[in-house]
Amino acid sequence: KLCGYLQKLSGKGPLRGFRSRWFVFDPRRCYLYYFKGPQEPLPLGHIDIASACFSYHQPEAGAAAAGDEPAAFEVHGPGGAVAVLKAATRQDMTYWLQELQQKRWEYCNNLDAAKRDSRTSPTPSDFSKGLVAKDNPGIIPSQNASAERARNILAVETSPTDLVGEQAASQPAPAQASAINFSLKQWSTEIKNSMSSLRKGNNENRKSIFYTTEEWELLDPTPKDLEDSMALEEKRKHLAEGSKGRRLTSSAFPFDFGRIPHKARRPLLKDMIGSSKNRNSSDSSPTEWCSGSGSKLVSELQLKYQSQQEELEKLKKDLLSQKELVRLLQQTVRSSQYDKYFASRLCEGVPKDKLELLHQKDDQILGLNNQLEKLTLEKDSLQQEVKNLKCKVGELNEQLGMLMETIQAKDEVIMKLSRQLSECEDSASSPGGAGNCPTATCANKELQELDRLKDNLQGYKTQNKFLNKEILELSALRRNAEAREREWQAKYTSLEAKLCQIESKYLILLQEMKTPVCSEEQSPAREVITQLLEDALKAETSEQPEQAFFKPHLVSEYDIYGFQTVPEDDEEEKLVAKSRALDLRSLSLSENREISAGVKWENYLASTMNREIMRCVELKNLIRAGIPHEHRSKMWKWCVNLHVKKFKDSTVPGYFQTLLQNALEKQNPASKQIELDLLRTLPNNKHYSSPTSEGIQKLRNVLLAFSWRNPDIGYCQGLNRLVAIALLYLEQEDAFWCLVTIVEVFMPRDYYTKTLLGSQVDQRVFKDLMSEKLPRLHAHFEQYKVDYTLITFNWFLVVFVDSVVSDILFKIWDSFLYEGPKVIFRFALALFKYKEEEILKLQDSMSIFKYLRYFTRTVLDVRKLTAIAFGDLNPFPLRQIRNRRTYHLEKVRLELTELEAIREDFLRERETCVEKRDLISDDEEDS
């Protein structure tokens, strides 16, 4: 990733100066975003690199062109905008210019490729896991070979320093000349970032509610407290240890703890005297300039101050001795109370040896306490000595520095005098030497000037190479842009002609529909409709290569997840599917976001390079907005590991392979049903469409391994679809743990068992939520007696697989794997809320039920759906769902018990009745 620290020239007037910024390049839009720091969620702005050119100035002839000095360069954008950026070193500047040139060259050349769209062909290097990673065609731009050769010749190869790259996120920001690092132009973004960092800091540094900075000391107990504490001692033994404050306040120790102020707040008198001392010391300096009478007054004040200081020291010593006496008395009282209490309460029926042992332990405790206090005093005295020694060391270092400076000055003087002496001796020994000295001096100056000119020449050569390469690239890009504009013009002309033809056909159709034909003969309108349908559903062929470029590639055969966009069997469904795919394409093209979501993710992941990813509000908001295609494998794996860490820690290495080996070697009751459902899992996905597809074998392995891990469930129809979706972005073992997360962590028990008890309970909970969150729609369903749980049951069982369009499906799975099953309730309600008005218009049960069967496929705007799910439906407490699950679970269990009793009565009656004995069920006949 191209990212790192640069300084950007910004501001106006006296505030204008270079400010340190964190820059991140977005290859999707060819933007260079800049942030205040690597942890900031929102950028301050961006620079359009695709339409920019670069330049920099060679240092002045008299200035040193050192490689470790800051170097500035300019980015000239459209409309005359110039962004001045400064790198920490000249090497970093050269690297940034070289990389930005390369990124601009790649992006602009990729515009000529037909498959440049990131939604249909993401960069293959961004992926590492899952089936989706293996079928991403690369971008093959048609580059100019001669221009490419010239670029390689003129290239200046450099390597970056520590301030460039993802590792720079962990480095401190470089120092800047201006102390102001606040942008007035982007003040709203600065405030949002500041609030975000404050929220983050509060979450990370939040202290316990029992945290205190106050000290605690023992107070004398009362007899009643002694009795109460001994009575409660046995009851408190089984309780877990609480926090520090809780242990102090609720201990079984038979003494109370009282709070005293912190020591730093106690010596108010000392502070007052210290401040008066400072005032006296500050006031004493001007008194030295007074007359003789003033100096007499100053001496008297100093004598009074010294006497007060001596009295204060005496009082301090007395106070310390009194404190020590009080402490000893407290210990004596404490020991006597112990003796009295144990003598009066515990002596009855207790052997003497145990009492003696108890007294010995008390003596040991007191002795250890005394020893601890002595060691504390010794520690304080040693710390004070260390402070004094540090002060002395500092003074000695200052003296040493002064001496070194003095020695250095004397050495310079000695050298100067030695040179003068040698010059005098040379002039005295040879009369002609005086004429040669100026000549030697001029020769040295000329050599220095020659070296400087060579350095400048090398710098100008490098600059000339860079500028020639920049001119060459801009010329090539200009020619490509002109060719692309001509091609777009031709495409526009072709599309305009096609639009005119379609409008003409529609006008004929409208004219024919206006005058209905009553005869049985085929009307011209039907012929026009048939022709329009054939044109709309005509497959894309390569029979006419000369028109291939002019034909817009709006809908491909498969989407990026491998799902078929247009089915092949049903013509009516084919037309609806293509219309839906065109709507999705139009929606994606019309989106104009202020900042790419990919940049937010890259900035977040770069900031977590040297630390583990932790759960936080910022990450939750990013995941709710959707994980980018290239980061989904990594984040899904992290979410799964987050939930199954306790399971994985308790297993041996190679656990999945062991389960798989057992499943392949031994016969499993679930194997037969798994084999039957493999090809029926996702027949509309190319990774699972045929027995030879790569996903089929992986799907079989994961399902067999899980059936051996969880024999209580074994296999249930629906698990195959969950695994199939997981395998699109995860490897086999990670997909196995993803299934464990869903079945054993997220979903309640008996969710995928034979009775589907948990699934039935969730449908009743969902009905309660519908009546609370969408009362109008719930009343509408009740009025026409529509049981919508027949539709929603499958949503919950397979987490919306084959119920919504693929883009929305994977956005739901992003939040589901991070937050858990509550997301299913949110999106199920959001889907009904999305189409509430359309459903309320339907006035009979048949039309309502028919609409419910397919309406989820018509929901296309994922941003609107997400806003409803996580915004309009709030508050949405998980506690409420758990309580309702518990309530309905008991009811469903009672109903199942009653049904089982009815079944047993029927079987018993059938065995006793001769007429019904011949009637057997299908299940019994199979068995």
N, C-alpha and C positions, 0 to 999 in steps of 0.2 A: 504494500500500500504506500502511495506517495503521500506522506504527511510529515509534519515537523514544525519547528519553531522558526518564524520569521518576524522581522519588525516592519510594521506598515506605517507609512507617513500619513497622518490624519490630523484633523483639527484645523482651526482657523485662527489667525492673528497670533497673540502671545501663547495660545494653547497648542499651536501647531508643532508637531514633533513626532518622532518615531515611538510607537507603542508595540510591545511584544504581543504577538498573536499566534494561535495554534491553527495551522492550515491543513486542510484535508481535501484531497482531490476526489471528485465523484466522476468515475468513468462513464456513467450512464448519460449524464447531461453535459459532460466536459466542463464542469464548474469547479472552481477552486474556492471552497468555503473557508471562512476564517472565524475562529472562536476566540473568546478571551482566554480559555485554558482547555486542556484535554478533557476535563470532567464536565464542561458546560453542555447542557442538552440542546440549546438553541444557538444558531450561528448569528454573528453580527452582520454578515453580508456575504457576498460571493463575487467572484470575478469570472467572466465568461472567457474561457481559454480558446474555445473553438474559433472565435472571430477576433482574436487578439494577436499582436506581434510583440516581440521582445527586443530590448536593447540595453546596453550598459555603457558606461563611460570609462575610458582608461584613466588611471590616476595622473595627476599633474606631473610635469617633468621633475619638479623639485620634491614631490612627495614620494615616500617609500612605498613600493608596491609589495608589501609583505603579505604572505599567504594567510597569516593568522589574524589579520585586521578585518573589521567589518567591510563588506562590499555591497553596494546597492545596485539594483537593476530596475528597469521600468517595464510595465506591461501596458501597452497601448490598446485600449478597447474601442468599440464602435462609438461614434459621436464625439471623438476627441477626448474621451476619458482616459486618464493616465493614473495608474496605481504604482507608487514607488515602494518597493520592498527592499529590505536590507537583510542579508544573511550574516551569520556570525563570522564566517571566514570566506575568503575568495574561493576556496575549494567547494564550500557549500553552495555558493552562488552559481558556480559553473555546473554543479550537479542539478540544482533546481532548473536552470535554464535548459539543460540537456533533456531532463525528464519531461518538462512541460512541452518542449518542442516535439518530443516523441509521442506524447499523449495526444497533442493536437493533430499530428500527422495520422495517427491510427484512427482517431475519431472521425476526422474529415474523410478519410479514405473509406471507412466503414459505411459512410452515408451512401456510397455508391452500391453497396451490396444489397441484394434483395432481401436478405434475412437479417437485417440489422436490428430489428425490434427486439428489445430485451425480454419482452413477454413471451415470444415464441422461440427465441434462441439465445438464452443467457450464456454468458462466457463459461466455457467448460472448465476452466481452471479454478472456478469458484467452488466446485463441488468435489466431495470426496466420498460420500456415502450414499447408499440406497440405489434403487433401480432407476430413479429419475436422473441420477448422475451419469448414467452410461449412454444416454441417447440425446445428448445436446450437441447438435452440429456446430462446428466452429464457424467463425466468420472469415471468409476468404475474399478480401478486398482486391480489386483490380488496380494494382499500383503501377506506377510508371517505372519501368526497370532502369532506365538511364538516370532518372531523378534519384532512385534508391541507391544506385552505385555512387553518384556524386555525394549524396548525404553521408554514406559510409566513409568516403574519403575525407570529407570535411568534419567528421565527428570528432569531438574532443572528449576522450574517455576520462572520467573522474569517479571517485568513490566517495560516498557521503561520510559525514562524521556522526557523532552520537546525537546530534540535534536534529537528525533527519531519520524518519522511519518510525515504526510502531514502538520501538524501545525508547524513543525520546519522550513518550508519555510519562514515563517514570522519572525523567530527569527534571530538575528545577528549571524554570524559565530563565533565559539569559538576561543579564542586566541590561537596562535601557537608560538612555541619557535623560529622558523625561520622567519625572516622578509621578506624573498623572497617567493613570492607566484606565480611565473611564471615558467611554464614548458617549458624547452628548447627542450625537446623531441617532444612535440606536439605544436611547435611554430606556425605552420600554423593554427591549430584549435584555438589557443589563439587569433591570429589576427582576424580570422573570427568572433569569439564571441565578441571581442572588437569593431569591426566595426558594428556588429549588435546592441550592446548596445548603441553605439554612435548614430546610426540612430534612435533607439527607444527614446533616450534622446532628440534628436533634435525635434522629433515629439511631445513629451509630454511637453517640456519646450519652445516651440517656442513662441516668443512674437509677439504682433501685430506690423505691419509695422509703426504704429503711436506711438509706445512706445519710450519714451525718458527719459533720466536722467537729462536733462538740465532744469533750472528754466526759468520761464517766468515772465515778468513784463510789466506794462502798459507804453506805450510811448505816447507822445502828438499827438493827431490826427490833421489832416489837414482839412480845411473846405470842400475840395472836398471829402475826405473820409466820413465826416459826411453826406453829401448829398447822396452819393452812398449807404451808409449803410442803411439810412432811406428809400431809394427807393427800396432796395432789401429786406427790412424787411418782407413785406407782402408776397413776393414770397417764402420766406424760411420757413414760418410757417408750411406748410404742409409736409415738408421733415422730414424723421425719423432722430432721433438723431444718429450721427455717433460715431466714437471712440473718445477717449479723445483728441488726437492731432487734429482730424478733427474739433471738437467743438471749439477748441481754435483758429484755423486758419480761420475758415469760420463762425464765430459767427455773429449774427446780431447786436451785441453790437457796438456802434459807436466809438470804439477805436481799434487800431491795437495792436497786441502783438509782442514784439520783443524778440529775444533770447539773453540771457546773459549766460556766462559760468557758470559752476557749482561752488558752493562756495568752494568746496574742491580743485579746480584747481587754485583759485585766489591767495591765500597767498604764492606766491613763495618766497617773502622776508623772511617770517616767517620760511619757510622750510630751506632756506639758513642759517639763524641765528641759527635755531635749530641744523642743522648739524655742524655748526662751534662750537656751544656749546658742542656738543658731542665730537668733536675733541679736544676742549680745555680741557674738563674733562678727556678725555683719555690721553691727553698729559701731564696733570698736575701731574699724578702719578709718572712718572719717574723724573720729575723735583725736587721732594722732596729729591732725592738722590744726587742732585748736591751740589756744594759748596755754600758758603754764597753769592757770587756775583750772582749766578743763582737764589737764593731765592728772592733777591731784584728785579730782572727782572720779576719774576713771580708775585710779589705783585703789580708792576706797571701795568702789563697786566690785572690783576684782577680788579684794580681800573678803568681802561679804559673800561673794559667789563661792569662793573656795571653802569658806567655813560651812556654808549650806551644803555643799557637796560632801564634806566630811560627815556632817550630821546625817545626810541621806544614806551614806554607806553604812554608818552604824545602825541606822534603823533597818536597813535591808538585812544586815547580819542578824539583828534581833528577830526580825520576822522569820528568817529561815530557821533559826533555832527554835522559835515557838512552833513553827510548822512541824519540825522534826519531833518535838515533844508531843504535840497533838497526835501525830501519827503513831508514835509508840504507845500512847494511852489508848488509842483506838484498837490497836492490836491486842493490848492487854485485856481491854473490855471484851473484845471479840472472843478471845480464848476463854475468858472466865464465863461468858455466856454459853459457849460450847460445853464447857465442863458442867455448868449448872443444868443445862438442858438435858444432856445425856445422863447425868446423875439422877435427875428427877423423873425422866420419861422412859429411858431405855435400860435402866439397870435391873429392872424386874425380869427375872428369868433369863438373863444374858450372862454367859460365862465371863469370869474375870479376865481370862486370857484374851478374849476378843476385845474387852474394854481397854486393856493395856495396849493391845495392838492398835486400837483406834486412837488412843492418846499419842502413841508413837508417831502415827501417820500425821496427826495434827501438828506435833512438834516439827516433823520433817517439813510440812507445808509452810509453817511459820519461818523455819530456817531458810528454806528456799526463797521465800518472799524477801527476807532480809538480804540474802545474797544477790537476788535480782536487783533490788534497789541500789545496793552498793555498786554492782556492775553498771547500772544505768548512770550513776553519778560519775563513775570512772569514764564511761563512754562520752558523757557530756564534756568532761574536762579534756579528754583526748581530742574531741572535735574542736574545742576552743584552741588547743595547741596547734592543731592542723591549720586552722584559720590564720593564727598568728604567723605560722611558718610560711603559709602562702603569701601573706602580706610582705614578709621579709624577702622571700624569693622575688616577688614583683619589684620591690625596691632595688634589690641587687641587679635584676635584669635591666632596670632603667639606668643604673650606674654603669653597668657593663656596656650598654648601648652608647652612653655618652662617651665612655672611654674609647670605644671603637671608633666613633666619629672623630674624636680628637686625634687618635693615631692615624686615621685615614687622611685627615687634613695635614698632619705633619709629614706623612709620606709624600703627599702631593707637593708640599713645599720643598722637601728634600729632592724629589725628582726634578722639579723646576730648576732648583739651584744647580743640580748636577748637570743638566743640559746646558745651562748658561756657562758653567765652568768649562765644560768640554768645548763649547763654541769659542770661548775666549782662548783656550789653549790652542785650538786649531787655527784661529786667526793669528795668534802670536807666532806659531811655528811656521806657517806658510803664508806669505803675503798675498799669493794669488788665490788662496782659498775663499776669500771674501767674495770673489766674483762668481764662484761655482755654486754657492749656497742658494741664491735665488733661482738658478737654473734647475737644481734638484727639486726645489719646492714646486716650481712650475711643472716639472715632469710628473711629480706625485699627483698634483691636481688634475693634470690631463689624464692620467691613468684612472683616477676615480671617476672623472667625467665620462671616460670611455666605458667603464663598467656600468655606470648608470644608464648610458645610452643603449648598451646591449640589453639591459633588463627592460627598458622601455620598448625596444624593438621587439623583444620576445612577447611582451604584453600586447603590442599592437598587432603582431602576427596572429595571436590567439583571438583577439577581438575581430580581426579581419576574417579569420576562418568562420567564427560564429556568425558574423553579419552576412557573409556570403552564403552560408548555409540557410540563414533566415530568409534572405532574398530568394534563394532557390526554392525553398519550401513554400513561401508565399506565392511565388509565381505558379508552381505546380498546383497548389490548392486553388488558386484563382482559375486556372484552366479547368480543373475538375469541377469547380462550382459553376462555371459557364456551361460545361457539358451537361452537368446535372440539371441546370435550369432549362436547357434546350429539351432534355428528355422529359422533364416535368411538364413543359409546355406541350410536348407531343402527347403525353399521357392525359393531360387536361383536355386537349382537343378530342382525343379518342373517347374519354369519358363523357364529354359534352355531347358528342355525336350519339353515343349509346343512350344517354339520358333523353335526347330528343326522340329517338326511336321508341323508348319505353313510354314516354308521354303521349306519343302518337297512338300507340296501341291502347293505352288506357282511355284516351279520348274516344276511340272507336268503341271500346267496351262500354263506356258510360252512355254513349249514344244508343247502342243496342239495348242496354238495360233500361233506357228511358222508354223505349217502345217495345213492350213485351210481345213475344211471338207465341201464339196459341197452337200453332201446328205442331205435329209430332216430328217434323223434319229437324235436323240438326241446324241450329241457328248459327250465324257468323260469330255471335258473342261466345258461344261455347268453343268455337275454333280458336278465337283470340285467347280465351282463358287457358285452353290446353297448351297453346304455343308459349304463353307467358310462364306457365308452370314448368314446361320443358327447359326454357331458357334459364329459369331460376335454379333448377336442380341439376343442370348440366355439369358433369364432372369436369375438372380441370385437366386438359390433355396438352401434350406437347406437339400436336400435329402442325401448329402454325408457330414456329419459333420466332418469326419476325414480329409477331404480336405479343410475344411472351412478356416483354418488358412493359408494355402498355396496359396489360391486364393487372388490376390491383389484387394483391394477395391478402384479401380481407379475412378469410376463414380457411385455416389449414385442416387437414384430415384429423389430426390429433392435437390436443392442447399440450402444454408443457408437462402435465402430469401423466400423459399417456392415454387419457380418456378420448374416446371417439366423439368428435363434435357433431357429426351428422350421421344418424343410423342409416343402414342400408336396406332394411326390410320394408318397413311401413312408409308409404309415400307421404301420407298425411303427417305422421310424426317427423318424417324427414324435413318437411317444409317448416314445421314449428321449430325444430331443433336448429335449422339454419337461421331462421329469423332470430331465435334467442342468441345464437352465437354472434350474429351481426350486431344485436343490441349491446352485448357485452363488449364487443370490439369498439363500438361507438362510444360507450361509456368510458372505456379506458383511454381512448384518444382525446376525449373532451375534458378529462381531469387535468387541472392546472394547479399543482400544489406549489406552495411557496418554497418548500425544501423537500428534497427526496428523502423518503424513509430510509433508504439505504445509507445515506450519509449519517443519519442519527445512529443507526446501528453500528456502522463502522467506527464512529467516534466513541460510542459506549464500549464496544469491544476493545478498542485500542486503550481506553483508560483502565480496563481490567486485565491488561496483559500480564502484569506482575502480581496479581492477586486473584483469588478465586471469585467467581461470579456469585453474588449474594442476592437473596430476595430483598427487593426494595420497591418503593412506589414507582420510581422511574422505570425500572425493568417491567413492572406490571403494566404500566401505560404503553410501553413500547410493544409488548406482546399483544395487548388488546388491539392495538392498531394493525397488527399483523407482522409476522416475522418474514423478512425478505427471503426470496427463493434460495439465494445462495447461502444464507445463514441458518436455514431451517433444520438441516441435518444436525448441526452442532447444538442448537438450542433444544431440539427434541431430545437428544441424547442426554443433555444436562438435566432437563426436567425429569426424565425417567430415572436417572441416577439419584436425583434429589429425593424421590419418593420411595425408592426401593433400596436405599443404602443399608438399612438394617437387615434386609433379606440377603443382600449380596455379601455383607460382612460375615454372616453366619454360614455361608456356603464355602465349599472348597474350590480352589482354582480348577477350571475346566468343568464346572458344574453343568453347563448347557450341553457340552459335547458328551458328557457321561449320560445325561438323559436321552439325548438323541441316539447314542449307541444302543442303549437299552431298548428304545422304541423300535429300532431297525432290526435288532436280533430277536426280540420276543414279540409274540402276537399280542395286540392290544384290542380290547373290545371296541374302542373308538376308531380304529384304523379304517374299517370298512366305510363308516359314514364320512370320514374325512376324505377318502378317495372319491366318494360320490359327489361331494360338494366342491372339490377343487376347481373344476371348470365352470361351476355355476357361481363362483365368488364374484368376480367382476368381469363378465364377458365383454363389456364395452371398453375394457382397458387392454392395450396391446401387450402389456407385461403379463397378463393372465388369460389371454384369449385362446391359446392353443396348448396342447399337452407338452410341446417342446419349448414353450416360453420359459425364460429364466426365472420369472417370479413363481411359477407353479412348484418347482422343486423346493425353493426357499419357503414357500407357504406350507408345504407338506412337512418340512423339517420342524418348523416352529410349532405347528399344531400338534405333531406327535410328541415333541419334547414337553409341551405343556400338559398333554393328557397324562404323561407319566408323573409330572410334578404334582398335579392336582387330580387324583383319581376320583374324588368326590364329584367333580364336574366332568372330567374326561374331555368331552367335546359337546358343544352346544351350537346349533345353527345360529350364526351371528358372529361367533368368534373368528371365523374365517375372514369376514369382511374387516374386522378390526385389525387383524394381522396384515391383511393385504394393504391397507392404507399405511400402516406403520412401515412396511417393507419398502415403500416408495422413497423413504428418506433415511431408513436405518438399515444396518446390516442384520443378519439373522439373530445373533445373540441379543443385540439391543432391541430388536422387535419382540423377542421372547420376553424380555424384562418389561417392555411396554405393555404387553398383554397381562403380565403379572400385576403391573401397576393398576390397570383398569379393573381387572376382575377381583384382585385381592386387597387393593388399597382404596380405590375410589368407590366402587359400587358396594352396596350392602351385601350381606351374606344371602345366599340362595337367589342371587340375581340371575345367574345362568344355569341353575340346576334344572331338574326335570319339571318341577312345579312352577318355575319362574315366579316364585313368591315375591322376591324383591321388586321385580318389574311390575307386577300387579299393584304393589303398594305405591310405587312412584306414580302410577297413573292416577290413583286416588289423591295423592298429594298435589299432582298437577291440576286436578279439577278444583281443589280448594284454592290454589293460587290463581286460577282463571277467574273464579268468582270474586276474588279480592282485587286483582290487578285489572281485569277486563270485564267488569260486571255487565256491560251492555251486550257484549258478544256472548258471554256465558248464558245470559237470559234468552238471547236469540236461539242458541242451540237447545236450551231446555224447552223453549216454546214449540219448536218443530221436532223435538225428541231425536236429535242427532247425537250419536255417541262418537264424539271426535277422538276418544282414546283408541279407537280401532286404527286411526291414522297415526297418532302420536306414539303408540306402543313401539313401533319399529324405530322411530327417532331415538328413543332412549336406549333401545337394545343395541343398536349399532352406531350410535352417535352421529346420526344424520347422513350416513353413507347411502348413496343412491337416492337421497331425498332432496338435496339442494345442488346447485351448480358447483363445480369443482372449486372455483375461486373462493366462494363462501365456505365450502366444506373445510378447506385447509385453514382458513382464518379461525373457524370455530375450534378446530383441533389444536391450534396454537394456544388459545386461552384454556381449553379443556385440560391439556397436559400440564399446564402451570397451576391453575386454580382448582381443578377438580370437578366433580359432578354438578356443582351448582351452576356451572356454565350451561349445561344442557337445559335446565329449567329457564335460564335467562333467554337463551336463543329460541326455545320453543314458544315462549310467550311473545318474544319480539316478532317472530314470523306471523303470529296471529294479529299482533298490533299493526304490523306493516300493511296487512290486507284487511284490516277491520272494516273499513267503509265498504269495500267491495263485497265482503261476506254479508254485511247487514242489508245489502240491496236484494239478496236472494230470498225468495219468499216461499220456498217449498223444500222439503227434506231431500228429495232426490237431487235437485240442482245443487243444494249445499254440499251434500256428500260427494257428488261428482266433482265439484270445484275443489274440495279439500284434497282430493286424490292427486291433483297435479299443481296446485297453486304455489307450492314451494319452489317449483322450477321456474316460476315467473319472477321471483325475487332476485334482482340482479345487482342492486346498489348495496355493496357490502359496507360502505361507510355509513349510510343511513341506518342499516340494520344494526351495526355495532353501536351507533349512538343510542338507538332505542334500547338495546339489551343492557348497556352499561350506564345509561343516563336516565331515560324516561321511566324505567322500572324500579329505580331506587326509592326507598331502601329495600334491600334484599338480604336479610340476615340468614346465615346458615343455621343458626339455632332453631329458627322457625321450621325449617325443612326437617331437621332431625326430630323435633317434637312431634310433627305431624306424621313422620314415618313410623315412630313408635306407636302412636295412636292407631293408625290404620293397620299396622302389622298385627296387632292383637285381633282386630276385627276380621282380617282376611284369614288368619289362622283358625278362628272359630268357624268361619264359613267353610273352610276346607275340612275341618273336623266333622261338621254336620254332613257334608257331601260324602265323606268316607263312611260315615255311619249309615247313610241312606244306601250306599252301594253294597255294604255288607248285608243289610237287611234284604236287599233285592236278591243277592246271591243265595242267602239262606232260604228265602221264599222259593226261589227257583229250584233249589235242590229238593225241597219238600213237595213241590207241586209237579205232578207227572206231565201235565200239559206243557209246562214251560221248560221242562228239562231238555227238550230238543233244541231250544233257542240258545245259541251261543254268540258271543260278540266276535268282532273281527280280530281283536287282539288275542283272544283265547284260541281262535282258529289258527292264527299264525304260530302260536306257541305249541 
